[in-house]
Amino acid sequence: MKLSPPTTNRNRRMRPLQLVSMVDMIFLLLIYFLASTSYAPPESHLAPALMAQQIAGGRAADLQPQVVEVAPVAGEPAFRIGEHVLRSSDALREVLESLPKDGGVFIKGSGNVATQWAIEAIQAARDAGFVKVTYVPMEL
């Protein structure tokens, strides 16, 4: 036999939810994810290193960099400077030694040529005395 009065939903007291610890945990996670996120763009979206330098007076700004294309000519890899087509890195170095070195040199590598030829062109430019050597891969 029950002697206590019957309980109804109106008489039942509900406990308040303790949300303070959950809110603290969410803020800590938010701070963690913001602090550990890397904001650097992926390497595939980086700008190429072809930035022009600001030079006062226009004296050296008039110099154009030399451009060496490494591409297949008649089915074989070759170095091309303007209209000159060279088949060896030694011949490329000799031609580059006679050119002005202030503007630098760009090595454009075609996707159809082995990487070894682009590396040989970069080394020939360094051996010829160029300080500013930039490799630019050409898209297919």
N, C-alpha and C positions, 0 to 999 in steps of 0.2 A: 504494500500500500504506500502510495506517495503522499507525503504530507506537504511537500513544497508546492507553491502555486505554479500553475502551468506557465511555461515560458513562450512568449510569442516573439516574432521578429522585431517588433517595436521595442520590446524590453531588453533585447540582447544588445550589449554594448560592443561596438567594433573598435578594435585597436587601430590607432593611426599608423600608417606605413612610415618606416624610417628611411627616407630617401637621401639623407645627408651623405652617408658613406658612398652610395651609388653615384651621386653627383660628383663627389670628390674623385672617385675612380675614373669617371668619364673625362673630367678635366685633365687628370694626370695622363691618361692615354692620348688625349688630344695634343697636349704639350709634347709628349714623347714622339708622336708621329710627325709633328711639325718640325721638331728639332732634328730628327733623323732623316728627313727627306732630302734628296739631292736635287738641287735646282739647276744643275748644269744640263744643257741640251745634249742629246745624243751626238756621238761623233759624226754620224751621217748627215747631221744638220749644221755642222760647224762651217763658218765662213772660211774660204781659202785664204792663205797667207799672202795675198797679193795687194796688201794695203800700200797706197802711195804715201811716201813720206812728205811732210810739209817742209819745203826748203825755201828760205827767203831769197829774194832777188831773181829767181828763175834761172840762175846760172846752171845748176846741176839738174834742174827739173827738165831741161830740154833734152837730156840724154835718154835715149830709149834703151831698154834692156835688150840684150841679145836673146834670140829665141832659137833653140835647138829642138827640132822635132825628131823623135825616134819612132819611125814608122816603116812598114814594109814597102820597098820599092822593087818592082819586078819580082815579087814573091820572096825577097830576102830582106832581112832587117838592115836598115841604113840610118845614118844621121843626116839630117837636112838642115842647112843654115841658108836661108834665102833660096837661091837657085843652086847652091853647091850641094851635091849628094856625096857623102863620104861613107866608106864601107868599114873603116877601122877606127878604133878609139885613138890611135896614135895620130892619124891624119886629122881627126877632130881636134885634138889637143894643139897641133901645129896651127890650125886655122884660128882657134880661140886665143892663142898667144898673141896674134897680131891685132886683135880687136881691143877697143877701149874697155876698161874694166869697171869704171865708175857706176854704170847703170845696172850692173849685175847680169845674170843670165837666167833664163827660164828653160827648163828641160820639160818638154811636153811628151809624155809617153802614151803611145797608142795601146789600146787593149789587145791588139793582134800581135804585139811583139813581146818576147820574153822579158822578164824583169831584169835579167842580167844586162841587157843592152842599155836600159835606163840607168842602172847603177854605173856602168862604164862611162856613160855620158856625164854623170855627176862627178865621177872621179876625174875625168879628163878636164872638166871645167875647174875643179879645185887645183889640179896640177898646172893649169894654164895661169893661175894666179887670181881667179875670181873669188871674191869674198862672199858676195851675195849670190847664192845658188838656190833656186827654188824649183821644186819638182811639182809639175801640174799634170795629173792624170787626165787624159782626154776620154770622154764618154764615147761609147760605141754608137 
